[in-house]
Amino acid sequence: MRRAAPYSAALIALLLLPVGCKPPESGKKPEAKPSPDAPTVDATPVRVAEARVAPLQKSLAVTGSVAATQSVELAPKIAARVVFLAGREGESVRAGQVVLRQDVSDLQTQVASSEAAVRQADAQVASAIANVRAADARLAQARTQAKLQTTTSDSGIRDAEQQLASARASLAVAKKPQRTQEVRVAENVVASAQASFEKAASDKKRYEELLKEGAVAQITYEQYVTQEKLARAQLDTARQQLTLTLEGGRIEAVRQAQTTVSRAEVGLRLARANTRQNDVRKDEIVGGEAASEQARAALSQARAGVAQARANLLAARQRVDDGTVSAPIDGIIAKRSTEPGQMASPTASALTLVSLDTVYFEAQVPEIDLSSVRLGMPVEVQLDAYKGRTFSGRIAKLYPTGSTSSRSFTVRVAVPNEAGALRPGMFARGQIVQEKRSGVVVPKDAVIRTDSGPVVFVAEGNKAVKRPIEPGLSTAEILEVKKGVSAGEKIVVTGQSGLRDGAPLQIIETKAQTAATK
């Protein structure tokens, strides 16, 4: 009986309801009036993200390897045994530091021999110079003697011709005497003979002094002695002739005049004979000139010998110096190919040095992208060996030719390497930064491609507004919008498919943008 009570109470309540009234539905809440800003029943649920200003970067991805800017293979210039070798692989050396030294004892002996040869050649040059000076002195003396001989010969011929003319005149007067005229002629002859004698005596004295000084030969002096004697004899004859004229001896006067003529003719022949000495002096000059030229040729040859000896000495010293090899750069020993005691020669490298202060990244650029790459462009380099670390460099060289198989070109990127972290041979990836700027960006998923161009939907309140845009730089995640969207506007990123311009929206989530274009 207790279980039936609830059902009875419910039945009584239903019977008491007024006619036309419906009982309230159990568990149903009363409907609330919609707010003015609430979306209508057919609003499209979407997710949006704010357009924002972000740094933009246009870059070209490349790959390649790290190489040393300076890599030097050191080999000795001579073949000899190694007596010293500096450092092992990985050790640093400084520019100018001796890194290899060879046994050069045999070469040092050659240097000593070459020095002795130079001294001997110098002595030969000194001797040749002395010979040239002596030959020049003899030539000068021969020329002086030739000049004196010519002067003497010419003067002797003129005097002899004058004496002969005077003697012939006296003979003519003697054959046709005129007493007063004979006396005058005889006196003139005496005066002329006196003048000739005085001149001959003066010439004899002058040449006697020259003979003492060694300026003339003995034979030249003897000629003037003969002339002085002849002039004295002529003077005696003239005086006797004058005496005979004054005394009136006709036959004796003619004989005396004939004798005087004969002597004058002999004197003239003698004077003319003396001109042959001129040819002798000329021959002496020719011989002196030949001796001087020969001495100069010997001097030139001696000087050439000195030059050759000095060249040999320099070569010998250079070979000794070549036995020492110094580091041309600051760097690290990358490879050591010999040991002390072994033979080293120019045909094989003994040490390999690399400079790690600056290395370069050799990247391959596709042919289609080459026109956008220029010298000086910054490059961000990353290596698998250093995860999360970026090295900065710049394009230092563009190779003029490319690979015909891959149609790519090599660019060299200089990368500072103060800490020496980068090592030649490492694989590297790079981003060639072609352009950097700031701009308005939106998520790339928000962009819809249409026949008229790309568009996005902007949430203005709870309505979708369709906006055509001008795209710029992009990545896999975001896109630069040059025109059509302003920073801060909400862009539909999910649910935009099928949206119409002006369609109602129900924003269920706002996404944040974190990516920047590269």
C-alpha positions as CSV (number, residue, x, y, z in Angstrom):
1,M,0.0,0.0,0.0
2,R,3.0,2.4,0.7
3,R,4.4,2.1,-2.9
4,A,1.1,3.3,-4.6
5,A,1.0,6.7,-2.9
6,P,3.4,8.5,-5.2
7,Y,1.5,7.5,-8.3
8,S,-1.8,8.6,-6.8
9,A,-0.4,12.1,-6.0
10,A,0.9,12.6,-9.5
11,L,-2.4,11.6,-11.0
12,I,-4.3,14.1,-8.7
13,A,-1.9,16.9,-9.8
14,L,-2.6,16.2,-13.5
15,L,-6.3,16.2,-13.0
16,L,-6.1,19.6,-11.3
17,L,-4.3,21.3,-14.3
18,P,-6.4,23.7,-16.3
19,V,-7.6,22.6,-19.7
20,G,-5.2,23.6,-22.6
21,C,-2.1,23.8,-20.4
22,K,0.8,21.4,-21.0
23,P,2.8,20.2,-18.1
24,P,6.5,21.4,-18.0
25,E,9.1,19.1,-19.5
26,S,11.1,17.5,-16.8
27,G,14.8,18.6,-16.7
28,K,14.5,21.3,-19.5
29,K,15.8,24.8,-18.6
30,P,14.0,27.9,-19.8
31,E,15.4,29.4,-23.0
32,A,17.6,32.6,-22.7
33,K,17.2,35.5,-25.0
34,P,20.1,35.8,-27.6
35,S,22.4,38.8,-27.1
36,P,22.8,41.3,-29.9
37,D,26.6,40.3,-30.5
38,A,26.0,36.6,-30.3
39,P,26.4,34.7,-33.7
40,T,23.4,33.4,-35.4
41,V,22.6,29.7,-35.5
42,D,24.5,29.3,-38.9
43,A,27.8,31.0,-37.9
44,T,30.9,29.2,-39.0
45,P,33.3,28.2,-36.2
46,V,36.9,29.4,-37.1
47,R,40.3,29.9,-35.6
48,V,42.1,33.2,-36.2
49,A,45.6,34.6,-35.8
50,E,46.8,38.3,-35.6
51,A,48.8,39.7,-38.5
52,R,52.0,41.2,-37.1
53,V,55.2,43.0,-38.1
54,A,58.2,40.6,-38.1
55,P,61.8,40.6,-39.4
56,L,61.9,39.2,-42.9
57,Q,64.8,37.5,-44.6
58,K,65.2,36.1,-48.1
59,S,67.9,33.5,-48.2
60,L,69.2,30.7,-50.4
61,A,70.0,27.4,-48.9
62,V,73.3,25.8,-50.0
63,T,75.6,23.0,-48.9
64,G,79.3,22.3,-49.2
65,S,82.5,21.7,-47.3
66,V,84.9,23.6,-45.1
67,A,88.4,24.2,-46.5
68,A,91.5,26.0,-45.3
69,T,92.1,29.5,-46.7
70,Q,95.8,28.8,-46.7
71,S,97.2,25.3,-47.0
72,V,100.9,24.9,-47.7
73,E,102.9,21.9,-48.7
74,L,106.5,22.3,-47.5
75,A,109.3,20.5,-49.3
76,P,113.0,21.2,-49.1
77,K,114.8,22.7,-52.1
78,I,117.7,20.2,-51.9
79,A,118.1,16.5,-51.4
80,A,119.8,15.9,-48.1
81,R,119.4,14.1,-44.8
82,V,117.0,15.7,-42.3
83,V,118.6,16.6,-39.0
84,F,115.8,18.6,-37.4
85,L,112.0,18.6,-37.8
86,A,109.7,20.8,-35.7
87,G,106.4,19.6,-34.2
88,R,103.9,16.9,-34.7
89,E,100.4,16.9,-36.3
90,G,98.2,19.4,-34.6
91,E,101.0,21.5,-33.2
92,S,101.1,25.2,-34.0
93,V,103.9,27.0,-35.8
94,R,104.5,30.7,-36.4
95,A,105.5,32.4,-39.7
96,G,109.3,32.5,-40.0
97,Q,109.8,29.6,-37.6
98,V,112.4,27.0,-38.7
99,V,110.5,23.8,-39.2
100,L,113.0,21.6,-41.1
101,R,116.8,21.6,-41.3
102,Q,119.0,19.4,-43.4
103,D,122.7,18.3,-43.3
104,V,124.6,20.8,-45.4
105,S,128.2,20.1,-44.3
106,D,129.2,19.2,-47.9
107,L,127.6,22.4,-49.2
108,Q,129.5,24.4,-46.6
109,T,132.8,23.0,-48.0
110,Q,131.7,24.2,-51.5
111,V,131.1,27.7,-50.0
112,A,134.6,27.8,-48.7
113,S,136.0,26.7,-52.0
114,S,133.9,29.4,-53.8
115,E,135.2,32.0,-51.4
116,A,138.8,31.1,-52.3
117,A,137.9,31.3,-56.0
118,V,136.5,34.8,-55.5
119,R,139.7,35.9,-53.7
120,Q,141.8,34.5,-56.6
121,A,139.6,36.2,-59.2
122,D,139.9,39.5,-57.3
123,A,143.8,39.2,-57.4
124,Q,143.6,38.6,-61.1
125,V,141.6,41.7,-61.6
126,A,144.1,43.8,-59.6
127,S,146.9,42.4,-61.7
128,A,145.0,43.1,-64.9
129,I,144.4,46.7,-63.8
130,A,148.1,47.2,-63.2
131,N,148.9,45.8,-66.7
132,V,146.4,48.2,-68.2
133,R,148.0,51.2,-66.5
134,A,151.5,50.1,-67.6
135,A,150.3,49.7,-71.2
136,D,148.6,53.1,-71.1
137,A,151.9,54.7,-69.8
138,R,153.9,53.1,-72.6
139,L,151.4,54.2,-75.2
140,A,151.5,57.8,-73.9
141,Q,155.3,57.8,-74.0
142,A,155.3,56.5,-77.5
143,R,152.9,59.2,-78.6
144,T,155.1,61.9,-77.0
145,Q,158.2,60.6,-78.6
146,A,156.5,60.4,-82.0
147,K,155.4,64.0,-81.7
148,L,158.9,65.1,-80.7
149,Q,160.4,63.1,-83.5
150,T,158.1,64.7,-86.1
151,T,158.9,68.2,-84.8
152,T,162.7,67.5,-84.9
153,S,162.7,65.9,-88.3
154,D,160.7,68.8,-89.9
155,S,163.0,71.4,-88.2
156,G,166.2,69.5,-89.3
157,I,165.0,69.4,-93.0
158,R,164.2,73.1,-93.0
159,D,167.6,74.0,-91.5
160,A,169.4,71.7,-93.9
161,E,167.6,73.2,-96.9
162,Q,168.5,76.7,-95.7
163,Q,172.2,75.7,-95.2
164,L,172.3,74.1,-98.7
165,A,170.8,77.2,-100.3
166,S,173.2,79.4,-98.5
167,A,176.2,77.2,-99.5
168,R,175.1,77.2,-103.1
169,A,174.7,81.0,-103.1
170,S,178.2,81.3,-101.7
171,L,179.6,79.0,-104.4
172,A,177.9,81.1,-107.1
173,V,179.5,84.2,-105.7
174,A,182.9,82.5,-105.4
175,K,182.7,81.6,-109.1
176,K,181.8,85.1,-110.1
177,P,183.4,87.2,-107.5
178,Q,182.5,90.7,-106.8
179,R,184.7,91.9,-104.0
180,T,182.3,93.9,-102.0
181,Q,179.5,91.5,-102.6
182,E,181.7,88.6,-101.7
183,V,182.6,90.1,-98.4
184,R,178.9,90.7,-97.6
185,V,177.9,87.2,-98.7
186,A,180.7,85.7,-96.6
187,E,179.7,87.8,-93.7
188,N,176.1,86.7,-94.2
189,V,177.2,83.1,-94.4
190,V,179.1,83.4,-91.2
191,A,176.1,85.0,-89.5
192,S,173.9,82.3,-90.8
193,A,176.3,79.6,-89.8
194,Q,176.7,81.2,-86.4
195,A,172.9,81.2,-86.0
196,S,172.7,77.6,-87.1
197,F,175.4,76.6,-84.7
198,E,173.8,78.4,-81.8
199,K,170.5,76.7,-82.6
200,A,172.2,73.3,-82.9
201,A,174.0,73.8,-79.6
202,S,170.8,74.8,-77.9
203,D,169.0,71.8,-79.4
204,K,171.8,69.5,-78.2
205,K,171.6,70.9,-74.7
206,R,167.8,70.6,-74.6
207,Y,167.8,67.0,-75.8
208,E,170.6,66.2,-73.4
209,E,168.3,67.2,-70.6
210,L,165.4,65.2,-72.1
211,L,167.7,62.2,-72.4
212,K,168.6,62.5,-68.7
213,E,164.8,62.6,-67.9
214,G,164.2,59.5,-70.1
215,A,161.9,61.4,-72.4
216,V,163.9,60.7,-75.6
217,A,166.0,57.8,-76.9
218,Q,169.7,57.8,-77.2
219,I,169.6,57.7,-80.9
220,T,167.6,61.0,-81.0
221,Y,170.1,62.7,-78.8
222,E,173.0,61.5,-81.0
223,Q,171.3,63.1,-84.0
224,Y,171.4,66.5,-82.3
225,V,175.0,65.9,-81.3
226,T,175.8,65.3,-85.0
227,Q,173.9,68.4,-86.0
228,E,175.8,70.5,-83.5
229,K,179.1,69.2,-84.8
230,L,178.0,69.8,-88.4
231,A,176.9,73.3,-87.5
232,R,180.2,74.0,-85.8
233,A,182.0,72.7,-88.9
234,Q,179.9,74.9,-91.1
235,L,180.6,77.9,-88.9
236,D,184.3,77.2,-89.1
237,T,184.0,76.9,-92.9
238,A,182.0,80.2,-93.1
239,R,184.6,82.0,-91.1
240,Q,187.5,80.6,-93.2
241,Q,185.5,81.6,-96.3
242,L,185.2,85.1,-94.9
243,T,188.9,85.2,-94.2
244,L,189.7,84.1,-97.7
245,T,187.3,86.6,-99.2
246,L,188.9,89.3,-97.2
247,E,192.4,88.0,-98.2
248,G,191.3,87.6,-101.8
249,G,192.1,83.9,-102.4
250,R,189.8,83.0,-105.4
251,I,190.6,79.4,-106.0
252,E,190.5,78.5,-102.4
253,A,187.2,80.3,-102.0
254,V,185.6,78.3,-104.8
255,R,186.9,75.1,-103.3
256,Q,185.7,76.1,-99.9
257,A,182.3,77.0,-101.3
258,Q,182.1,73.6,-103.1
259,T,183.0,71.9,-99.9
260,T,180.3,73.8,-98.0
261,V,177.7,72.8,-100.6
262,S,178.7,69.2,-100.4
263,R,178.4,69.3,-96.7
264,A,175.1,71.0,-96.9
265,E,173.8,68.4,-99.3
266,V,175.0,65.6,-96.9
267,G,173.3,67.4,-94.1
268,L,170.0,67.6,-96.1
269,R,170.2,63.9,-96.9
270,L,170.9,63.1,-93.3
271,A,167.9,65.3,-92.2
272,R,165.6,63.6,-94.7
273,A,166.9,60.2,-93.6
274,N,165.9,61.1,-90.0
275,T,162.3,61.3,-91.1
276,R,162.3,57.5,-91.2
277,Q,162.3,57.6,-87.4
278,N,158.8,59.0,-87.7
279,D,157.6,55.6,-89.1
280,V,159.4,53.8,-86.3
281,R,157.5,56.0,-83.7
282,K,154.3,55.4,-85.5
283,D,154.9,51.6,-85.3
284,E,155.6,52.1,-81.6
285,I,152.2,53.8,-81.1
286,V,150.4,51.0,-83.0
287,G,152.1,48.4,-80.9
288,G,151.3,50.4,-77.7
289,E,147.6,50.7,-78.7
290,A,147.5,47.0,-79.4
291,A,149.1,46.2,-76.0
292,S,146.6,48.6,-74.3
293,E,143.7,46.9,-76.0
294,Q,145.0,43.5,-75.1
295,A,145.5,44.5,-71.4
296,R,141.9,45.9,-71.3
297,A,140.6,42.6,-72.8
298,A,142.4,40.7,-70.1
299,L,140.9,43.0,-67.5
300,S,137.4,42.4,-68.9
301,Q,138.0,38.7,-68.8
302,A,139.3,38.9,-65.2
303,R,136.3,40.9,-64.2
304,A,134.0,38.4,-65.8
305,G,135.9,35.7,-63.9
306,V,135.1,37.6,-60.7
307,A,131.5,37.9,-61.6
308,Q,131.3,34.2,-62.3
309,A,133.1,33.4,-59.0
310,R,130.8,35.6,-57.0
311,A,127.8,34.0,-58.7
312,N,129.1,30.6,-57.8
313,L,129.6,31.7,-54.2
314,L,126.0,33.1,-54.0
315,A,124.7,29.9,-55.5
316,A,126.7,27.8,-53.0
317,R,125.5,30.0,-50.1
318,Q,121.9,29.7,-51.4
319,R,122.2,25.9,-51.4
320,V,123.3,26.1,-47.8
321,D,120.3,28.3,-47.0
322,D,118.0,26.0,-48.9
323,G,118.8,23.3,-46.3
324,T,116.7,25.3,-43.8
325,V,112.9,25.5,-44.3
326,S,110.8,28.1,-42.5
327,A,107.1,28.3,-42.1
328,P,105.6,30.9,-44.5
329,I,102.4,31.3,-42.5
330,D,101.0,31.0,-39.0
331,G,99.3,27.6,-38.9
332,I,99.0,24.1,-37.6
333,I,100.9,21.0,-38.8
334,A,98.3,19.0,-40.6
335,K,100.7,16.2,-41.9
336,R,104.3,15.2,-41.2
337,S,105.7,13.0,-43.9
338,T,109.3,12.5,-42.8
339,E,111.5,12.0,-39.8
340,P,115.0,13.1,-38.7
341,G,117.6,10.9,-40.2
342,Q,115.6,10.3,-43.4
343,M,116.4,11.7,-46.8
344,A,114.2,14.6,-48.0
345,S,114.1,16.0,-51.5
346,P,112.1,18.6,-53.5
347,T,110.0,15.9,-55.1
348,A,108.1,15.0,-51.9
349,S,106.3,17.1,-49.3
350,A,107.8,17.0,-45.8
351,L,105.2,19.0,-43.9
352,T,101.7,20.3,-44.6
353,L,100.6,23.5,-42.8
354,V,97.1,24.9,-42.7
355,S,96.0,28.2,-41.4
356,L,92.8,28.1,-39.3
357,D,92.4,31.8,-38.5
358,T,90.1,32.1,-41.5
359,V,88.6,29.2,-43.3
360,Y,86.2,29.2,-46.2
361,F,83.0,27.4,-46.9
362,E,82.8,26.1,-50.5
363,A,79.1,26.1,-51.4
364,Q,77.3,24.9,-54.5
365,V,74.8,27.4,-56.0
366,P,72.3,26.1,-58.7
367,E,72.6,27.8,-62.0
368,I,69.1,29.3,-61.8
369,D,70.0,31.1,-58.5
370,L,73.4,32.4,-59.5
371,S,72.1,35.8,-60.8
372,S,70.9,36.6,-57.3
373,V,74.2,35.9,-55.6
374,R,76.8,38.7,-55.3
375,L,80.2,39.2,-53.6
376,G,80.0,40.4,-50.0
377,M,76.6,38.8,-49.3
378,P,76.4,37.5,-45.7
379,V,76.1,33.8,-45.2
380,E,75.0,31.9,-42.1
381,V,76.8,28.6,-41.8
382,Q,75.8,25.6,-39.7
383,L,77.7,22.4,-39.2
384,D,76.5,19.0,-38.1
385,A,79.4,18.9,-35.6
386,Y,78.0,22.0,-33.8
387,K,74.3,21.6,-33.4
388,G,72.5,24.9,-32.8
389,R,75.5,27.0,-33.5
390,T,75.7,29.4,-36.4
391,F,78.9,30.9,-37.9
392,S,78.8,34.1,-39.9
393,G,80.7,34.7,-43.1
394,R,80.6,36.6,-46.4
395,I,80.9,35.6,-50.0
396,A,84.5,36.3,-51.0
397,K,84.7,34.7,-54.5
398,L,82.4,33.6,-57.3
399,Y,84.0,30.9,-59.4
400,P,83.6,31.7,-63.2
401,T,82.9,28.2,-64.4
402,G,80.4,25.6,-63.2
403,S,79.8,21.9,-63.3
404,T,78.3,20.6,-66.5
405,S,76.9,17.6,-64.8
406,S,75.1,19.3,-61.8
407,R,74.7,22.7,-63.5
408,S,75.9,24.4,-60.3
409,F,78.6,27.0,-59.5
410,T,81.0,27.2,-56.6
411,V,81.1,30.2,-54.3
412,R,83.7,30.7,-51.6
413,V,82.5,32.0,-48.3
414,A,85.2,33.4,-45.9
415,V,84.4,32.5,-42.3
416,P,86.4,33.9,-39.3
417,N,87.7,31.0,-37.2
418,E,89.4,32.6,-34.2
419,A,88.7,29.7,-31.9
420,G,89.7,27.2,-34.5
421,A,86.5,25.3,-34.2
422,L,86.0,24.9,-38.0
423,R,88.3,22.3,-39.5
424,P,88.9,21.6,-43.2
425,G,86.8,18.8,-44.6
426,M,83.7,19.4,-42.4
427,F,80.3,19.2,-44.1
428,A,78.4,22.5,-43.8
429,R,75.0,24.0,-44.6
430,G,74.6,27.7,-45.4
431,Q,71.9,30.3,-45.9
432,I,73.0,33.0,-48.3
433,V,71.2,36.1,-47.0
434,Q,69.9,37.9,-50.1
435,E,67.6,40.4,-48.4
436,K,66.6,41.6,-44.9
437,R,63.7,43.8,-43.9
438,S,60.6,44.1,-41.7
439,G,57.0,43.5,-42.9
440,V,53.5,42.3,-42.0
441,V,53.2,38.6,-42.0
442,V,50.3,36.1,-41.7
443,P,50.3,32.3,-41.4
444,K,50.7,30.7,-44.7
445,D,47.8,28.4,-44.1
446,A,45.5,31.4,-44.0
447,V,46.1,32.2,-47.7
448,I,43.6,30.9,-50.3
449,R,44.7,30.7,-53.9
450,T,42.1,31.9,-56.4
451,D,42.1,32.6,-60.1
452,S,42.2,36.3,-59.4
453,G,45.1,36.0,-57.0
454,P,45.7,35.1,-53.3
455,V,43.1,36.2,-50.7
456,V,42.6,36.0,-46.9
457,F,39.6,36.3,-44.7
458,V,39.8,39.0,-42.0
459,A,37.5,38.7,-39.0
460,E,35.9,42.0,-38.5
461,G,33.7,41.5,-35.5
462,N,31.8,38.3,-36.2
463,K,31.9,38.6,-39.9
464,A,34.4,37.4,-42.5
465,V,35.7,40.0,-44.9
466,K,37.5,38.8,-48.0
467,R,40.7,40.6,-48.8
468,P,42.9,40.3,-51.9
469,I,46.6,40.5,-50.9
470,E,50.0,41.2,-52.5
471,P,52.3,38.5,-51.2
472,G,56.0,39.0,-50.5
473,L,58.7,36.8,-48.9
474,S,57.5,33.5,-47.5
475,T,58.6,30.3,-45.7
476,A,56.9,27.0,-45.1
477,E,54.9,28.7,-42.2
478,I,54.3,32.4,-42.9
479,L,53.9,34.8,-45.8
480,E,54.7,38.5,-46.0
481,V,51.7,40.6,-47.1
482,K,52.8,43.8,-48.8
483,K,49.2,45.0,-49.4
484,G,45.7,44.0,-48.1
485,V,46.3,43.4,-44.4
486,S,47.5,45.6,-41.6
487,A,49.3,44.6,-38.4
488,G,46.9,43.6,-35.6
489,E,44.0,42.4,-37.8
490,K,42.7,38.9,-37.1
491,I,43.1,36.5,-40.0
492,V,41.1,33.3,-40.3
493,V,43.6,30.4,-40.3
494,T,41.2,27.4,-39.8
495,G,37.7,27.0,-41.2
496,Q,38.1,29.5,-44.1
497,S,37.3,26.9,-46.7
498,G,33.9,27.6,-48.1
499,L,33.6,31.0,-46.4
500,R,31.9,33.8,-48.2
501,D,32.5,37.5,-48.0
502,G,30.4,38.8,-45.1
503,A,29.6,35.3,-43.7
504,P,29.0,35.2,-39.9
505,L,31.9,33.7,-37.8
506,Q,32.2,32.0,-34.5
507,I,35.8,32.5,-33.2
508,I,36.7,29.6,-31.1
509,E,40.5,30.1,-30.8
510,T,43.1,32.8,-31.5
511,K,46.5,31.4,-32.5
512,A,49.8,33.1,-31.9
513,Q,52.4,33.5,-34.6
514,T,56.0,32.8,-33.6
515,A,57.8,32.1,-36.9
516,A,59.9,34.6,-38.9
517,T,60.7,34.2,-42.5
518,K,64.2,33.1,-43.6
